[in-house]
Amino acid sequence: TANCIMADNVEGSEPAGSAPPQGVSADAHSRQGEWSKVLGGMAKGETLSPTMQVSASLCQPTSGVEKGFDARARIGILLEVANAKTDEEEIRAVTRMVMSFLTKEVFDGRKPLNPIQNEVEIGVWDHGEEAGKTISISEQVDHSGQRVAEYAENSKLGIKIHGWYQGKAAFLGNSVHISLSSGERKITLKNGHRYEYTTPGLSIRGLFVGTKGIEWVDQAVIRGIDTGLVCKVTFKPLGWLGMWGKWNQVEGEIKRVESGKMKKKKTLLYTIKGEWSGKVNITDAKTKETSEFWDFDDVQKQYAGKLSMLPMEDRDETDTFKVWDKVRDAIKKGDVETANKEKNAVEERQRAIRKDLKDKGKKAEGIYFEELPKGAGFKPREDAIAALQLKLLSL
């Protein structure tokens, strides 16, 4: 998740109204004045810098890397993907898995802590005997460009998820739009099928006037490279100032795309419609039969895994909990003075490291990911991940 989200991950749901189902924190209104000072001099459409300085009073006790990692808490839904019997069942399961990465966000007027270069979070999700365990790695591979690389592997199910994305945040006057579509994310299945996918972006709306809230917007696209099946799900935003529309609405289609001599042939298979934070239905384009496709609360209950991590002494020095431990503790206690002091100390160390690299004419390298030539992205470092997997066997 991009580093300027002013929200907390939550579960549960309440009836839709002027506020989103996931709610708005009472503290969000009290922080509005502080954000006015921070954003007041910015032009509409201006990109928010990852080095933008804000007080710890406007920060959550969590890092952007941690938020992205926690989005995979329901990755046990991989079992559905592995058990799919047909190509159509498979893309529906993959789409449900991508949707499971979305979290309900409460507007609380705060942002996550900006991850440092090479900040990592590593853990093992235990899904029980049938689905086994999934190793998960997130690393901030490019601080200045806000690029994050990810790797997840479930050896029992024979599934790998890997890739990278870039968070781009723009100030739009009364909202902040965060695009997460840049990058490349891939899924490889045991049967050899490969998928590419993108996730929707985020809109933090009502910063100063109108309905406050956070909603997923834009599109999620799931493309079967070997099957020719494509699913596009559009996340529909509220109207201007929240004056019309409903929160968290989605509409989508699953199509079979076949290459022709002159142009591609596209056959509509299913349509999708509903509320991603509640229930979504799917309709067969041929039979017109409608059934339930998605139930957020049911997925949460059924697939939330148990997370295990290495002991603190065995973790990387850039582990998110090592980096921000003192800052997190101070924020939770409401000790803004100490939080700012410790936060500034982390940031000053990072500036010194960047200066040293620049003076030596060097570039920061990833711990678990290697940057590809000509800006082509990142790929997993197989040796580093293999060594890590041996360490994680005890979990």
C-alpha positions as CSV (number, residue, x, y, z in Angstrom):
1,T,0.0,0.0,0.0
2,A,1.3,3.4,-0.8
3,N,3.0,5.4,1.9
4,C,0.6,8.4,2.1
5,I,-2.6,6.5,3.0
6,M,-4.2,8.1,6.0
7,A,-6.0,5.0,7.3
8,D,-5.9,1.9,9.5
9,N,-6.7,-1.6,8.3
10,V,-9.9,-2.9,9.9
11,E,-12.3,-5.7,9.5
12,G,-16.0,-5.8,10.0
13,S,-18.8,-3.9,8.3
14,E,-21.6,-1.5,9.1
15,P,-24.5,-0.1,7.0
16,A,-23.5,2.3,4.3
17,G,-24.3,5.9,4.9
18,S,-22.7,9.3,4.5
19,A,-19.5,7.7,5.8
20,P,-17.9,4.5,4.3
21,P,-18.9,1.2,5.8
22,Q,-15.5,0.9,7.4
23,G,-15.9,4.2,9.1
24,V,-14.2,7.5,9.8
25,S,-12.2,8.0,13.0
26,A,-13.3,10.9,15.3
27,D,-9.6,12.0,15.4
28,A,-9.6,12.6,11.6
29,H,-11.4,15.9,12.0
30,S,-9.0,17.1,14.7
31,R,-6.0,16.5,12.3
32,Q,-7.5,18.4,9.4
33,G,-5.8,21.7,10.4
34,E,-2.4,20.1,10.5
35,W,-2.9,18.6,7.0
36,S,-4.0,22.0,5.8
37,K,-0.6,23.4,6.7
38,V,1.2,20.5,5.1
39,L,-0.7,20.5,1.8
40,G,-1.8,24.1,1.7
41,G,1.1,25.2,-0.5
42,M,0.7,22.4,-3.0
43,A,-0.8,22.8,-6.5
44,K,-3.6,20.6,-7.7
45,G,-2.2,17.5,-9.4
46,E,1.2,17.8,-7.7
47,T,2.9,14.5,-6.8
48,L,3.5,13.9,-3.1
49,S,7.1,13.2,-2.4
50,P,8.1,10.1,-0.4
51,T,10.5,12.4,1.5
52,M,7.7,14.8,2.5
53,Q,8.3,15.7,6.2
54,V,5.3,15.5,8.5
55,S,5.0,15.3,12.3
56,A,4.7,12.0,14.0
57,S,1.3,13.2,15.2
58,L,0.1,12.6,11.6
59,C,1.7,9.1,11.4
60,Q,0.3,5.7,12.3
61,P,2.4,3.3,14.3
62,T,2.9,1.2,11.2
63,S,5.1,1.3,8.1
64,G,3.9,1.3,4.5
65,V,5.8,-2.0,4.0
66,E,3.9,-3.6,6.9
67,K,0.6,-2.5,5.4
68,G,1.4,-4.1,2.1
69,F,2.6,-7.3,3.8
70,D,-0.6,-7.5,5.9
71,A,-2.8,-7.3,2.8
72,R,-1.8,-10.9,2.2
73,A,-3.3,-12.1,5.5
74,R,-6.0,-14.0,3.6
75,I,-3.6,-15.6,1.1
76,G,-4.9,-19.1,2.2
77,I,-7.4,-18.6,-0.6
78,L,-4.7,-20.0,-2.7
79,L,-6.3,-23.4,-2.0
80,E,-9.2,-22.4,-4.2
81,V,-6.8,-21.6,-7.0
82,A,-5.0,-24.9,-6.6
83,N,-8.3,-26.9,-6.6
84,A,-9.8,-25.3,-9.7
85,K,-10.8,-28.0,-12.2
86,T,-11.3,-25.8,-15.3
87,D,-9.8,-22.6,-16.8
88,E,-12.9,-20.7,-15.9
89,E,-12.9,-21.9,-12.3
90,E,-9.3,-21.0,-12.2
91,I,-9.6,-17.4,-13.2
92,R,-12.6,-16.9,-10.9
93,A,-10.4,-18.2,-8.0
94,V,-7.5,-16.0,-9.0
95,T,-9.8,-13.0,-9.1
96,R,-11.1,-13.8,-5.6
97,M,-7.5,-14.1,-4.4
98,V,-6.6,-10.7,-5.9
99,M,-9.7,-9.2,-4.2
100,S,-8.6,-10.8,-0.9
101,F,-5.6,-8.5,-1.0
102,L,-7.9,-5.5,-0.5
103,T,-8.3,-4.2,3.1
104,K,-11.0,-2.0,4.6
105,E,-9.5,1.3,5.5
106,V,-10.7,3.7,8.2
107,F,-10.1,7.4,7.5
108,D,-8.2,8.6,10.6
109,G,-6.2,11.5,9.3
110,R,-2.9,9.7,9.6
111,K,-0.4,8.2,7.1
112,P,1.9,5.2,7.5
113,L,5.6,5.8,8.2
114,N,7.6,6.1,5.0
115,P,9.6,2.9,4.5
116,I,13.4,3.2,4.4
117,Q,15.5,1.8,1.6
118,N,15.6,-2.1,1.8
119,E,13.0,-2.1,4.6
120,V,11.6,-5.7,4.8
121,E,8.9,-7.7,6.4
122,I,9.2,-11.5,6.3
123,G,6.9,-14.1,7.7
124,V,5.2,-17.5,7.2
125,W,1.4,-17.8,6.9
126,D,0.1,-21.1,8.2
127,H,-3.2,-22.1,6.6
128,G,-3.6,-25.5,8.2
129,E,-2.9,-29.1,7.0
130,E,-4.7,-28.9,3.6
131,A,-3.2,-25.6,2.3
132,G,0.1,-25.8,4.1
133,K,2.3,-22.7,4.6
134,T,3.1,-19.6,2.5
135,I,6.4,-17.8,2.8
136,S,5.9,-14.0,2.2
137,I,8.5,-11.3,1.6
138,S,8.0,-7.6,1.1
139,E,11.0,-5.2,0.4
140,Q,11.1,-1.5,-0.3
141,V,13.6,-1.8,-3.2
142,D,13.5,1.9,-4.2
143,H,12.9,4.6,-1.5
144,S,12.9,7.6,-3.8
145,G,10.7,5.9,-6.4
146,Q,8.4,4.3,-3.9
147,R,8.8,0.8,-5.5
148,V,8.1,-2.3,-3.5
149,A,9.0,-5.9,-4.5
150,E,7.1,-8.9,-3.2
151,Y,7.5,-12.7,-3.2
152,A,5.2,-15.4,-1.9
153,E,5.5,-19.1,-2.3
154,N,3.4,-22.1,-1.2
155,S,5.4,-25.2,-1.9
156,K,2.6,-27.6,-1.0
157,L,0.2,-26.1,-3.5
158,G,3.0,-25.3,-6.0
159,I,2.1,-21.6,-6.3
160,K,4.4,-18.6,-6.5
161,I,3.4,-14.9,-6.5
162,H,6.1,-12.4,-7.4
163,G,6.6,-8.9,-8.8
164,W,6.8,-5.3,-7.9
165,Y,4.7,-2.2,-7.9
166,Q,5.1,1.6,-7.6
167,G,2.9,3.8,-5.5
168,K,2.3,7.2,-7.1
169,A,0.3,9.7,-5.0
170,A,-1.1,12.9,-6.4
171,F,-2.8,15.8,-4.5
172,L,-6.1,16.7,-6.2
173,G,-7.2,19.6,-4.0
174,N,-9.7,17.9,-1.7
175,S,-8.4,14.4,-2.1
176,V,-5.3,12.3,-2.7
177,H,-5.3,9.7,-5.4
178,I,-2.8,6.8,-5.1
179,S,-2.1,4.8,-8.2
180,L,-0.7,1.2,-7.6
181,S,-1.0,-0.1,-11.2
182,S,2.6,0.6,-12.3
183,G,4.8,-2.4,-12.1
184,E,4.5,-6.1,-12.9
185,R,2.9,-8.8,-10.7
186,K,2.8,-12.5,-11.7
187,I,1.3,-15.7,-10.4
188,T,2.7,-19.1,-11.4
189,L,0.6,-22.2,-10.7
190,K,1.6,-25.9,-10.3
191,N,-0.1,-26.8,-13.6
192,G,2.2,-24.3,-15.4
193,H,-0.5,-21.6,-15.9
194,R,0.7,-18.1,-15.5
195,Y,-1.2,-14.9,-14.6
196,E,-0.5,-11.2,-14.6
197,Y,-2.5,-8.9,-12.4
198,T,-2.9,-5.3,-11.3
199,T,-4.7,-3.9,-8.2
200,P,-6.9,-0.8,-8.0
201,G,-5.7,2.5,-6.6
202,L,-6.9,4.4,-3.5
203,S,-8.7,7.6,-3.2
204,I,-8.5,9.5,0.1
205,R,-11.4,11.9,-0.2
206,G,-13.0,14.8,1.8
207,L,-9.7,16.1,3.1
208,F,-11.2,19.5,3.8
209,V,-14.9,19.5,2.7
210,G,-17.5,16.9,1.8
211,T,-17.8,13.3,2.8
212,K,-14.6,11.9,4.3
213,G,-13.5,8.4,3.5
214,I,-11.1,6.1,1.7
215,E,-12.1,3.9,-1.2
216,W,-10.5,1.7,-3.7
217,V,-10.8,3.1,-7.3
218,D,-9.7,2.3,-10.8
219,Q,-9.4,-1.3,-12.1
220,A,-8.1,-4.6,-11.1
221,V,-7.1,-6.7,-14.2
222,I,-6.3,-10.4,-14.0
223,R,-5.0,-11.8,-17.3
224,G,-4.4,-15.6,-17.9
225,I,-1.3,-15.7,-20.1
226,D,-1.9,-19.3,-21.1
227,T,-5.7,-19.6,-20.9
228,G,-6.7,-16.5,-22.8
229,L,-9.1,-15.5,-20.1
230,V,-9.2,-11.9,-18.8
231,C,-11.1,-10.5,-15.8
232,K,-11.5,-6.7,-15.4
233,V,-13.1,-5.4,-12.2
234,T,-13.9,-1.6,-12.0
235,F,-14.0,0.0,-8.6
236,K,-16.5,2.8,-8.8
237,P,-15.9,5.9,-6.8
238,L,-18.6,8.1,-5.1
239,G,-19.8,11.2,-6.9
240,W,-18.5,14.7,-6.3
241,L,-18.2,15.5,-2.5
242,G,-20.0,12.2,-1.8
243,M,-23.3,13.6,-2.9
244,W,-24.4,10.5,-4.9
245,G,-23.4,6.9,-5.4
246,K,-22.6,4.1,-2.9
247,W,-19.4,3.1,-1.3
248,N,-17.2,0.2,-2.5
249,Q,-19.2,-0.7,-5.6
250,V,-17.7,-2.9,-8.2
251,E,-18.6,-4.1,-11.7
252,G,-16.6,-6.4,-13.8
253,E,-16.5,-8.9,-16.7
254,I,-14.7,-12.2,-17.5
255,K,-14.0,-12.7,-21.1
256,R,-12.2,-15.2,-23.3
257,V,-9.8,-13.4,-25.7
258,E,-8.8,-15.3,-28.8
259,S,-6.4,-14.1,-31.5
260,G,-7.8,-13.7,-35.0
261,K,-6.4,-12.8,-38.4
262,M,-7.6,-9.2,-38.3
263,K,-8.5,-8.6,-34.7
264,K,-9.0,-10.4,-31.4
265,K,-12.2,-12.2,-30.7
266,K,-13.7,-11.5,-27.3
267,T,-16.4,-13.6,-25.8
268,L,-18.2,-12.5,-22.6
269,L,-18.4,-15.3,-20.1
270,Y,-19.5,-13.7,-16.8
271,T,-20.5,-10.3,-15.4
272,I,-19.7,-9.3,-11.8
273,K,-21.5,-6.7,-9.7
274,G,-21.8,-5.8,-6.0
275,E,-20.0,-4.3,-3.0
276,W,-16.4,-5.7,-2.5
277,S,-16.5,-4.9,1.2
278,G,-19.7,-6.9,1.5
279,K,-21.1,-9.3,-1.2
280,V,-20.6,-9.5,-4.9
281,N,-22.6,-11.6,-7.4
282,I,-21.6,-13.2,-10.6
283,T,-23.9,-13.9,-13.6
284,D,-23.3,-16.5,-16.4
285,A,-23.6,-14.6,-19.7
286,K,-25.0,-17.6,-21.5
287,T,-27.5,-19.0,-18.9
288,K,-28.2,-15.7,-17.1
289,E,-27.9,-17.6,-13.8
290,T,-26.7,-15.5,-10.9
291,S,-24.8,-16.8,-7.8
292,E,-22.7,-15.4,-5.0
293,F,-19.1,-14.8,-6.1
294,W,-17.7,-13.0,-3.1
295,D,-18.4,-12.4,0.6
296,F,-15.8,-10.3,2.3
297,D,-16.5,-11.4,5.9
298,D,-16.7,-15.1,4.8
299,V,-13.3,-14.9,3.1
300,Q,-11.8,-13.2,6.2
301,K,-13.2,-16.0,8.5
302,Q,-12.3,-18.9,6.2
303,Y,-8.8,-17.9,5.0
304,A,-7.2,-15.7,7.6
305,G,-3.9,-17.4,8.3
306,K,-1.7,-17.6,11.4
307,L,1.5,-15.5,11.0
308,S,4.9,-16.5,12.3
309,M,8.1,-14.5,12.2
310,L,11.7,-15.1,13.0
311,P,13.0,-14.1,16.4
312,M,14.1,-10.4,16.4
313,E,17.8,-11.3,16.7
314,D,17.6,-13.4,13.5
315,R,16.0,-10.7,11.3
316,D,17.6,-8.3,8.9
317,E,18.8,-5.0,10.3
318,T,16.2,-3.3,8.0
319,D,13.3,-5.4,9.3
320,T,10.4,-3.0,9.7
321,F,9.9,-3.8,13.4
322,K,13.6,-3.2,14.1
323,V,13.7,0.1,12.2
324,W,10.5,1.7,13.7
325,D,10.3,0.0,17.1
326,K,10.9,3.1,19.2
327,V,8.8,5.3,16.9
328,R,5.9,2.9,17.0
329,D,6.0,2.6,20.8
330,A,6.0,6.4,21.3
331,I,3.1,6.9,18.8
332,K,1.0,4.3,20.6
333,K,1.7,6.1,23.9
334,G,0.8,9.4,22.4
335,D,4.3,10.7,23.1
336,V,4.7,12.9,20.0
337,E,7.9,14.5,21.2
338,T,9.7,11.2,21.6
339,A,8.2,9.9,18.4
340,N,9.4,12.9,16.4
341,K,12.9,12.5,18.0
342,E,13.2,8.8,17.1
343,K,11.6,9.3,13.6
344,N,14.1,12.1,12.8
345,A,17.0,9.8,13.9
346,V,15.9,7.1,11.5
347,E,15.5,9.6,8.7
348,E,18.9,11.2,9.4
349,R,20.6,7.8,9.2
350,Q,19.0,7.2,5.9
351,R,20.1,10.6,4.5
352,A,23.7,9.8,5.6
353,I,23.5,6.4,3.8
354,R,22.2,7.9,0.6
355,K,24.9,10.6,0.7
356,D,27.6,8.0,1.2
357,L,26.3,5.9,-1.8
358,K,26.1,9.0,-4.0
359,D,29.7,10.1,-3.0
360,K,31.0,6.7,-3.9
361,G,29.0,6.6,-7.2
362,K,27.1,3.6,-6.1
363,K,23.4,2.6,-6.1
364,A,21.5,0.8,-3.3
365,E,20.9,-2.9,-4.0
366,G,18.0,-5.0,-2.9
367,I,18.5,-7.7,-0.2
368,Y,16.0,-10.2,-1.7
369,F,15.4,-8.7,-5.2
370,E,17.7,-7.7,-8.0
371,E,17.0,-4.7,-10.3
372,L,16.8,-5.6,-14.0
373,P,18.6,-3.5,-16.6
374,K,17.0,-0.5,-18.4
375,G,14.3,0.0,-15.7
376,A,12.7,-3.3,-16.4
377,G,11.8,-3.9,-12.8
378,F,13.0,-6.4,-10.2
379,K,13.4,-10.2,-10.0
380,P,13.9,-12.3,-6.9
381,R,17.4,-13.1,-5.8
382,E,17.2,-16.9,-5.9
383,D,20.2,-17.5,-3.6
384,A,19.1,-15.0,-1.0
385,I,15.5,-16.4,-0.9
386,A,16.8,-20.0,-0.8
387,A,18.9,-19.1,2.2
388,L,16.0,-17.4,3.9
389,Q,13.7,-20.4,3.3
390,L,16.2,-22.6,5.3
391,K,16.0,-20.1,8.2
392,L,12.2,-20.1,8.0
393,L,11.9,-24.0,8.2
394,S,11.6,-23.8,12.0
395,L,8.5,-21.6,11.8
